[in-house]
C-alpha cells in the first residue's frame, strides 16, 4: 500500500513538473503554494530546472481565493525580478572587474555589440529614459545577434548606473583581445578606438 502511494505521488510530481515547465516557457516565473511539505518538495525539484525563477509561498494554501492568488503572484514576481536583477548586475560587475568576458559602460558594451560578441545584454530603465535613441539602437544590435536582452529595474546601490551608466553585457568572446601571432600572447585593445553606437535610426 505504501509503495503504491509513493508511486502515485512520484507520478503526480512528474506530471506536475512537465505541466509547469510547459507553462513557464523560457522566462516565466513560478510561484508555489500548498501544504508546506508538498510545496517544499515541488520547489526543490523546480529550482534545479528553473534556477532563479521559482519561489515558495507557504501562506498560499489550497483554499486561497483568486484575489489572494493574484496578490501573491504579483509579490512573488516582484521578488524574483529583484533577485534576478541583482544577480545580473553583480555578475557583470564582478566579471568586468576580473576582465572575464563582460562589458561595462557605453563604450565597451557598444563595441561588444558591434562585434557580435554579446551573450546577455543588460540595460537599465534609467538608461532607456535618459537616451531612448541609443537604447533602441543597442537593443536592435543585441536582438540581431540573438543575445538575451534584460531590462534592469532593480539596481542594488545604483552600482550599475554608477559603474556602467546602465549598460553592460556578458560576452561569448572578448572583442578587446587581439592575438599577437602564433605562440604570442593576447593584448587588450582600447574600447574607445571605435564608434560607440550606430547612427540614430540605422538598424544593423
C-alpha positions in Angstrom: 0.0 0.0 0.0 2.8 2.4 0.9 4.7 1.5 -2.3 1.6 2.3 -4.4 1.1 5.6 -2.6 4.7 6.6 -3.2 4.5 5.6 -6.9 1.3 7.6 -7.3 3.0 10.6 -5.6 6.0 10.3 -7.9 3.8 10.1 -11.0 1.9 13.2 -9.9 5.1 15.1 -9.3 6.4 14.2 -12.7 3.2 15.3 -14.4 3.1 18.5 -12.4 6.8 19.2 -13.4 6.1 18.8 -17.1 3.0 20.9 -16.9 4.8 23.7 -15.1 7.8 23.7 -17.4 5.4 24.0 -20.4 3.5 26.9 -18.9 6.7 28.7 -17.6 8.3 28.7 -21.1 11.7 30.3 -21.4 11.2 33.2 -19.0 8.1 32.7 -16.9 8.2 32.8 -13.1 6.7 30.1 -10.9 5.0 30.6 -7.5 4.4 27.5 -5.4 1.8 27.3 -2.7 0.1 24.4 -0.9 0.8 22.3 2.1 4.4 23.0 3.4 5.8 19.5 2.8 4.4 19.2 -0.8 5.3 22.8 -1.7 8.9 22.3 -0.4 9.2 19.2 -2.5 8.0 20.9 -5.6 10.2 24.0 -5.1 13.2 21.8 -4.6 12.5 19.9 -7.9 11.7 23.0 -10.0 14.5 25.1 -8.7 17.0 22.8 -10.3 15.2 23.0 -13.6 14.3 26.7 -13.5 17.1 28.4 -11.4 16.2 31.9 -10.3 12.6 31.6 -11.4 10.9 29.6 -8.6 9.6 30.9 -5.3 7.8 29.1 -2.5 4.8 30.9 -0.9 3.7 29.0 2.2 0.9 31.3 3.1 -0.9 30.4 -0.2 -2.9 27.3 0.5 -5.4 25.3 -1.5 -8.3 27.4 -0.2 -6.9 30.7 -1.4 -9.2 32.9 -3.4 -8.5 34.3 -6.8 -7.7 37.8 -5.4 -5.2 36.3 -2.9 -3.5 34.3 -5.7 -3.2 37.4 -7.8 -1.7 39.4 -5.0 0.7 36.6 -4.1 1.7 36.3 -7.8 2.5 40.0 -8.0 4.6 39.9 -4.9 6.4 36.8 -6.0 7.1 38.1 -9.4 8.5 41.3 -8.0 10.7 39.4 -5.5 12.0 37.1 -8.3 12.6 40.1 -10.6 14.5 41.9 -7.9 16.7 38.9 -7.1 17.3 38.3 -10.8 18.3 41.9 -11.5 20.7 42.0 -8.5 22.3 38.7 -9.6 22.8 40.0 -13.2 24.3 43.3 -12.0 26.7 41.6 -9.5 27.8 39.1 -12.2 28.6 41.8 -14.7 30.4 44.0 -12.2 32.5 41.1 -10.9 33.3 39.7 -14.3 34.1 43.1 -15.7 36.5 43.8 -12.8 38.2 40.5 -13.5 38.3 41.0 -17.3 36.3 37.8 -17.6 34.0 38.0 -20.7 32.0 41.0 -19.7 31.5 44.6 -20.8 30.5 47.5 -18.6 29.7 51.0 -19.7 28.7 52.5 -23.0 31.9 52.3 -25.0 32.8 48.7 -24.2 29.3 47.5 -24.4 28.6 49.1 -27.8 32.0 47.7 -29.0 30.9 44.2 -28.0 27.6 44.7 -29.7 29.2 45.9 -32.9 31.5 42.8 -32.9 28.5 40.4 -32.2 30.2 39.2 -29.0 27.3 39.6 -26.7 25.5 36.8 -24.9 23.3 38.7 -22.4 22.7 42.4 -22.9 21.6 44.4 -19.9 20.2 47.9 -19.9 18.7 49.9 -17.1 15.3 51.6 -17.1 17.1 54.8 -16.3 19.3 54.5 -19.4 16.2 53.9 -21.6 14.6 57.0 -20.2 17.8 59.1 -20.4 18.7 58.1 -24.0 15.9 56.3 -25.8 17.6 56.6 -29.2 20.8 54.9 -28.1 18.8 52.4 -26.1 16.8 51.3 -29.1 19.9 51.0 -31.3 21.6 48.9 -28.7 18.6 46.6 -28.2 18.4 46.2 -32.0 22.0 45.2 -32.2 21.5 42.7 -29.3 18.5 41.1 -30.9 20.2 40.9 -34.3 22.9 38.6 -32.8 20.3 36.6 -30.8 21.5 37.9 -27.5 19.2 37.8 -24.5 18.0 41.3 -23.5 17.5 42.1 -19.9 16.0 45.4 -18.6 17.4 46.1 -15.1 14.7 47.6 -12.9 16.3 46.9 -9.6 19.9 48.3 -9.3 21.4 47.5 -5.9 23.0 50.7 -4.5 22.8 52.2 -8.0 26.0 50.3 -8.8 25.1 49.5 -12.4 24.3 53.2 -13.1 27.4 54.5 -11.4 29.8 52.0 -12.8 28.4 51.4 -16.3 25.8 54.2 -17.0 23.2 51.5 -17.1 24.8 49.5 -19.9 26.6 46.1 -19.7 26.8 42.6 -21.1 28.2 39.2 -20.6 30.1 38.0 -23.7 30.5 35.0 -25.8 34.1 36.0 -26.6 36.2 39.1 -25.9 36.5 41.6 -28.7 39.1 43.5 -26.7 41.9 41.0 -27.0 43.9 40.7 -30.2 46.4 37.7 -30.7 49.9 38.9 -31.5 50.5 35.9 -33.7 51.4 32.2 -33.4 52.7 31.5 -29.9 52.1 35.1 -28.9 50.0 36.4 -26.1 46.8 38.3 -26.4 46.8 42.0 -25.6 43.8 44.2 -24.7 42.7 47.0 -27.0 41.1 50.3 -26.1 37.4 50.0 -26.3 37.1 53.7 -27.3 39.0 53.3 -30.5 35.8 52.6 -32.4 32.4 54.5 -32.6 30.3 53.7 -29.6 27.0 53.5 -31.3 25.5 53.3 -34.8 24.0 56.3 -36.4 20.5 57.0 -34.9 17.7 55.3 -36.8 20.1 52.9 -38.7 19.4 49.3 -37.9 22.1 46.7 -38.5 
